[in-house]
């Protein structure tokens, strides 16, 4: 039980500057995030805020880096165990439910992070979920945003998102939304963006040179 807070814990808690987005496309899901983390100063311009959980599931993180990285390790282990025991992959909804249960179980000593889960389910196509610090799950309207720059990013999403968008158009929209956040939110930035696509072929990340061209 976490009943004390160290100096390192405090630093991790304030590293909250982030913009992450998730978007459902016609054939899958796109996750995107900036790379800057802050702790009263820019502590890193190359922070990884999207993590592969399984072959067809990924997660974005915002908030306390230490809390989020711990949850990534737990979910990866549980997803691998599920596949070994059941002979099939856990679904995005299954991972999200597990994560919500873990976070709700710690609601009096909460993980100080907001997480977006996205993945591909052969039966349902693309799925995205938002999990709050005490285990609430939201299913959204085809897109989500989290972090300090999310109001700006969601404004772009709200105006331009359409159902059944081709996956390449989802990539462009996610990049555009975070670019808007970078322009107005002082806590969003870093060296480029990280963008991941999850579809029937699995999890893969868009090459940085392609992302940079979209940013231009």
Protein Blocks (a to p, Z undefined) as FASTA:
>chain_A
ZZbdcfklmmmmmmmbccddddddfklccddddfbdcehiafbfcbcfbdcfblmbccdd
edjfklmmmmmmmmmmmmmmmmmmnopacdfklmmmmmmmmmmmmmmmccdddddddddd
fklopadddddfkopacebjoiacedjklmmmmmmmmmmgcghiafklmmmmmmmmmmmm
mmmmmkbgcedjddddddfkopcdddfklmmmmmZZ
